[in-house]
Amino acid sequence: MDVIETEATLAERLRDAQGPIRVLGGGTRSIGRPVQGEALSVAGLSGVVDYEPGALTLVVKAGTPLQQIEQTLAAEGQRLAFEPMDHRGILGVDGTPTIGGVVAGNVSGPRRIAVGACRDFLLGVRFVDGAGRIVKNGGRVMKNVTGYDLVRLMAGSHGTLGVVSEISLKVLPTPETVATLTLHGADGERALAAMTRAITSPFEVTGAAHVPGPDPAVHLRLEGFPGSVEYRVQQLKFRLSDLGEITVETLPERNVELWRRIRDVEALQSAYALWRVSMKPGAVYSGLLPALEQWAQCDTLMDWAGGQCWIALSEDEAVSLAEAHGIEDAAGGAAWLHRNLQEAVADRQINQGGGGHATLIKGPDALRATVSVFQPAPAPVATLAAGLRQRFDPQGILNPGLMN
């Protein structure tokens, strides 16, 4: 695997490429269909280019380790507010997460409902397209909207439109106080009621998650100045008091660990296959989960604030599905469930007219190679996406097939 250390070298390599290129950063977020081709890592494009704490702006090279960025910001009392998850646990891989991988996947966490996703914090990007052309869009301040749509387009493109080399980001101050309310023993209906009341309240909830299991619970996060957090905690406890026992955690280190586990879907890391479903929470509880119960025994985690429901299938259950439907192996059983999930989230009766998509985040190569890992797009959107790929990667060399 070649490690690129300069943007000029990256442009030259793509310009002279004779076949498919598998674009990598730290190698910790390999989702999508398996890609065949020469491995090219941009981990060597590393370092902080410019940081202005007073302006809340940060410019970094794409291969900069995420940990380095977080430490740099923490020294100034700031952070990446969209709290990108760490995929290493669920994917079972080593490596060093980079900011380029975060942007390529538009990786965002439970705070998304309050502040937005990764793409909402992008001010500008530099990238090299499939023809080896260096492109710069956006700037270093929010008011500079030159090429802003293209900046946002790169977020979530998974390296299929271009290889990001430099990123400009807006950052935010770290709040002084964090508190988490936990509603214990919450089942589906009570969990939905608690999260609905919390999210629709005026108390600025920055995290809402339902973790089922032997000790099911709903967790609700509040952040801000001490007096404000204390007031909002009391008001929210009152609004939820009829739903069951509520405890409040205020120790910073425990809050960090709790929301790290939710962010990284730690409870489902042993899954054979893992899906991320994005659709209206009400539709998840009233439509998707009842349908899922008819198909297979799965574990779930609802990160409402992050806008996603995680669904985990064990290998034993995948084998049972295969046997029940006359399919050869566990991968085939998981593929059967995958197709049903994608059809369900596209069904207007199930998604309540709100749309949705199911993405296979984890699974063996035999599974990922035979299904549409990402939710199939409607024909007009698929046509638009194909046109964009043709424009930015005319030879089709960048992560070919990854998003099919």
C-alpha positions in Angstrom: 0.0 0.0 0.0 1.4 3.4 -1.0 1.1 6.2 1.5 0.8 9.6 -0.1 2.5 12.6 1.6 1.8 15.5 -0.7 -1.2 16.8 -2.6 0.9 17.1 -5.8 2.0 13.4 -5.5 -1.7 12.4 -5.0 -2.7 14.3 -8.1 0.1 12.7 -10.2 -0.8 9.2 -9.0 -4.5 9.6 -9.9 -3.7 11.3 -13.2 -1.4 8.4 -14.2 -3.5 5.6 -12.7 -4.0 2.6 -15.0 -6.7 0.9 -13.0 -9.0 1.0 -10.0 -7.8 2.8 -6.8 -8.9 1.8 -3.3 -8.7 5.0 -1.4 -7.8 4.7 2.3 -7.1 7.0 5.3 -6.5 5.2 8.5 -8.3 2.1 7.3 -10.8 2.2 10.2 -14.1 2.9 8.3 -14.2 0.3 5.5 -17.9 0.0 4.8 -19.6 -0.5 1.5 -18.9 -3.2 -1.1 -15.4 -4.7 -1.1 -13.2 -2.7 -3.5 -10.6 -4.3 -5.8 -7.7 -2.2 -6.8 -4.4 -0.6 -5.8 -4.5 0.6 -2.2 -3.7 4.3 -1.8 -3.5 5.8 1.6 -3.6 9.6 2.3 -2.6 9.1 5.9 0.7 10.8 5.1 -1.2 14.0 4.4 -1.2 15.0 8.0 -1.0 18.1 10.2 -2.8 21.3 11.3 -2.6 24.0 8.6 -4.3 26.8 10.5 -6.2 27.0 13.7 -7.9 30.2 14.9 -9.6 29.6 18.3 -11.1 33.0 18.3 -12.8 32.5 15.0 -13.8 28.9 15.8 -12.1 27.7 12.6 -9.7 24.8 11.9 -7.9 23.9 8.7 -6.2 20.4 8.6 -4.9 18.0 6.1 -7.1 15.0 5.5 -4.8 12.3 7.0 -4.6 14.1 10.3 -5.4 11.7 13.2 -8.8 12.5 14.8 -7.2 12.1 18.2 -4.6 14.8 17.4 -7.4 17.2 16.3 -9.4 16.5 19.5 -6.4 17.2 21.7 -5.6 20.4 19.8 -9.1 21.7 20.3 -9.4 20.5 23.9 -6.3 22.6 24.8 -8.4 25.7 23.8 -11.7 24.5 25.4 -13.2 23.5 22.0 -14.4 20.4 20.2 -15.8 18.8 17.1 -19.5 19.2 18.1 -20.8 16.5 15.8 -18.9 13.8 17.8 -17.9 11.4 15.1 -18.2 7.7 16.1 -15.2 5.4 16.1 -15.9 2.4 13.9 -13.0 0.3 15.1 -15.0 -1.6 17.7 -17.9 -2.7 15.5 -15.7 -3.5 12.5 -13.0 -5.2 14.6 -10.1 -3.4 13.0 -7.0 -1.5 14.2 -5.6 1.6 12.7 -5.8 5.4 13.3 -9.1 7.2 12.5 -8.4 10.3 10.4 -10.5 13.5 9.7 -10.6 12.6 6.0 -12.4 9.4 6.8 -14.9 11.3 9.0 -15.7 13.7 6.2 -15.8 11.0 3.5 -18.4 9.1 5.5 -20.2 12.2 6.9 -19.7 10.4 10.3 -21.8 12.0 13.0 -23.0 11.1 16.5 -25.8 11.6 19.0 -25.4 15.4 19.1 -26.6 15.6 15.5 -30.1 16.7 16.5 -28.9 19.7 18.3 -26.0 20.9 16.2 -26.1 19.1 12.8 -24.0 16.6 11.0 -20.3 16.6 9.9 -21.3 18.2 6.6 -22.9 21.2 8.4 -19.5 22.1 9.9 -17.5 22.0 6.6 -16.4 25.4 5.5 -14.2 24.3 2.6 -12.3 21.4 1.1 -9.4 20.7 -1.3 -9.6 17.4 -3.1 -8.2 15.6 -6.1 -10.7 14.2 -8.6 -10.4 11.0 -10.6 -8.7 12.8 -13.5 -5.9 14.1 -11.1 -7.2 17.7 -11.0 -6.8 19.6 -7.8 -10.1 21.3 -6.8 -10.7 23.8 -4.1 -14.2 24.8 -2.9 -15.5 27.0 0.0 -13.3 28.9 2.4 -12.5 29.3 6.0 -15.5 31.3 7.3 -19.2 30.5 7.2 -20.0 33.6 5.2 -17.9 32.3 2.3 -20.4 30.2 0.3 -18.4 29.9 -2.9 -18.9 26.3 -4.1 -20.6 25.5 -0.8 -22.8 22.8 -2.3 -19.7 21.0 -3.6 -18.2 21.2 -0.2 -21.2 19.4 1.3 -21.3 17.0 -1.6 -17.9 15.6 -0.6 -19.3 14.6 2.8 -20.7 11.1 2.5 -19.3 10.4 -0.9 -16.9 7.8 0.5 -14.1 8.7 -1.8 -16.0 8.0 -5.0 -16.0 11.6 -6.3 -12.5 12.7 -5.2 -9.8 12.2 -2.6 -10.0 14.9 0.0 -6.6 16.4 0.8 -7.4 19.4 3.1 -10.5 20.3 5.2 -11.7 23.6 6.7 -14.0 23.1 9.7 -16.1 25.2 12.1 -15.6 24.1 15.7 -17.5 24.9 18.9 -16.7 25.6 22.6 -16.9 22.7 25.0 -19.9 23.2 27.4 -19.1 23.8 31.0 -21.6 21.2 32.3 -23.1 17.9 31.2 -25.9 15.9 32.8 -27.6 12.7 31.7 -31.1 11.7 32.8 -31.7 7.9 32.7 -35.2 6.4 32.6 -34.8 2.9 33.9 -36.7 -0.2 32.6 -38.0 1.7 29.5 -39.7 -0.6 27.0 -40.7 0.4 23.5 -43.8 2.5 24.2 -42.3 4.2 27.3 -39.0 4.8 25.5 -40.7 6.4 22.6 -42.8 8.6 24.9 -39.8 9.7 26.9 -37.7 10.6 23.9 -40.6 12.3 22.2 -41.3 14.5 25.2 -37.6 15.3 25.7 -36.9 16.1 22.0 -40.0 18.3 21.6 -39.4 20.1 24.9 -37.7 23.6 25.0 -34.9 22.2 27.1 -32.3 21.7 24.3 -31.6 17.9 24.6 -28.3 17.1 22.9 -28.6 13.3 23.1 -31.4 10.8 23.3 -31.0 7.1 23.0 -32.8 3.9 23.9 -30.6 0.9 24.8 -32.8 -2.3 25.2 -31.5 -5.5 26.8 -31.6 -7.0 30.3 -31.6 -3.5 31.8 -33.3 -1.3 29.2 -33.0 2.4 29.6 -33.5 5.7 27.9 -30.6 8.2 28.2 -31.2 12.0 27.7 -28.3 14.5 27.7 -28.3 18.2 28.6 -25.3 20.5 28.1 -24.5 24.1 28.8 -23.9 26.5 31.7 -24.3 25.0 35.2 -27.4 27.0 36.2 -29.1 26.3 32.9 -28.4 22.6 33.0 -29.6 22.3 36.6 -32.9 24.0 35.7 -33.5 22.0 32.6 -32.7 18.7 34.5 -35.4 19.5 37.0 -38.0 20.5 34.4 -37.3 17.4 32.3 -37.5 15.1 35.3 -41.0 16.6 36.1 -42.2 16.1 32.5 -41.1 12.4 32.6 -42.0 11.6 36.2 -45.0 9.4 35.2 -42.8 7.1 33.1 -40.7 5.4 35.8 -37.6 5.8 37.9 -35.2 8.5 36.8 -31.6 9.0 37.9 -29.2 11.8 36.9 -25.5 11.5 36.2 -23.4 14.7 36.5 -19.8 13.4 36.7 -18.0 14.5 33.5 -16.0 11.3 33.1 -19.0 9.1 33.4 -21.0 11.1 31.0 -18.2 11.0 28.5 -18.0 7.2 28.8 -21.7 6.7 28.6 -22.1 8.7 25.4 -19.0 7.2 23.9 -20.6 3.7 24.3 -23.8 4.9 22.7 -21.9 6.8 19.9 -19.8 3.7 19.1 -22.7 1.2 19.4 -20.6 -0.7 21.8 -23.5 -2.9 22.9 -23.8 -4.4 19.4 -20.1 -4.9 18.6 -20.3 -8.7 18.5 -22.9 -8.7 15.7 -22.4 -10.9 12.6 -24.2 -8.3 10.5 -25.1 -4.7 11.6 -27.4 -2.2 9.9 -27.9 1.5 10.4 -31.4 2.6 9.7 -32.4 6.2 9.3 -36.1 7.0 9.4 -38.7 8.7 11.6 -38.4 7.3 15.2 -42.2 6.9 15.4 -42.1 4.8 12.2 -39.2 2.7 13.6 -41.2 1.8 16.7 -44.7 1.4 15.1 -43.7 0.1 11.7 -40.2 -1.3 11.3 -39.5 -3.0 14.6 -42.9 -5.0 14.5 -42.0 -6.1 11.0 -38.5 -7.1 12.1 -39.9 -9.2 14.9 -41.7 -11.3 12.2 -38.5 -12.0 10.3 -35.7 -12.5 12.9 -34.5 -12.2 16.4 -32.3 -9.1 16.4 -30.8 -6.7 19.0 -31.3 -3.0 18.5 -30.1 0.4 19.8 -32.1 3.5 19.1 -29.9 6.7 18.8 -32.8 9.1 18.2 -30.7 12.2 18.5 -28.3 10.8 15.9 -31.2 10.0 13.7 -30.5 6.3 13.5 -31.6 2.9 14.7 -28.9 0.1 14.8 -30.0 -3.5 14.1 -27.7 -6.4 14.9 -28.0 -10.0 13.7 -26.0 -12.8 15.3 -24.3 -15.5 13.2 -26.6 -18.2 14.8 -29.7 -16.3 13.8 -28.3 -15.8 10.3 -27.8 -19.6 10.0 -31.4 -20.1 11.3 -32.7 -17.7 8.6 -30.8 -19.5 5.9 -32.2 -22.8 7.0 -35.7 -21.5 7.2 -35.6 -20.1 3.7 -33.6 -22.8 2.0 -30.5 -20.7 1.6 -27.0 -22.1 1.6 -25.2 -20.3 4.4 -25.2 -17.6 7.1 -24.3 -14.9 4.6 -27.3 -15.8 2.5 -29.5 -15.6 5.5 -28.2 -12.2 6.4 -28.7 -11.1 2.7 -32.4 -12.2 2.9 -32.9 -10.0 6.0 -31.0 -7.1 4.3 -33.3 -7.1 1.3 -36.3 -7.1 3.6 -35.0 -4.2 5.6 -34.3 -2.1 2.6 -37.8 -2.9 1.1 -39.4 -2.1 4.5 -37.8 1.4 5.0 -38.9 2.3 1.4 -42.5 1.2 2.1 -44.6 4.3 2.7 -46.9 2.4 5.1 -44.0 1.5 7.2 -42.0 4.7 7.0 -45.2 6.8 7.4 -44.4 8.8 4.3 -41.1 10.1 5.8 -38.7 8.0 3.7 -35.7 6.2 5.1 -32.7 4.1 4.3 -31.0 1.0 5.6 -27.2 0.7 5.3 -25.2 -2.5 6.0 -22.3 -1.2 8.2 -20.8 -4.6 9.1 -20.9 -8.0 7.5 -18.6 -10.6 5.9 -17.2 -10.0 2.4 -19.5 -12.7 1.1 -22.5 -10.7 2.3 -21.3 -7.2 1.3 -20.3 -8.4 -2.2 -23.8 -9.7 -3.0 -26.2 -7.0 -1.8 -26.7 -3.3 -2.3 -24.9 -2.1 0.9 -26.4 1.4 0.6 -30.2 1.9 0.2 -31.0 1.9 -3.6 -31.7 5.4 -4.7 -34.9 6.4 -6.7 -34.2 6.5 -10.4 -33.9 10.3 -10.7 -31.4 10.4 -7.8 -29.4 7.5 -9.2 -29.2 9.2 -12.6 -27.9 12.4 -10.9 -25.4 10.4 -8.8 -24.1 8.6 -11.9 -23.7 12.0 -13.7 -21.7 13.4 -10.8 -19.4 10.4 -10.8 -18.9 10.7 -14.5 -18.0 14.4 -14.1 -15.5 13.9 -11.2 -14.2 10.5 -12.0 -14.6 9.9 -15.7 -12.5 6.8 -15.7 -14.3 5.2 -12.8 -11.1 4.5 -10.8 -12.1 5.9 -7.3 -13.4 3.1 -5.0 -15.3 1.6 -7.9 -18.5 -0.3 -6.9 -18.2 0.7 -3.2 -21.6 2.5 -3.1 -23.4 0.1 -5.5 
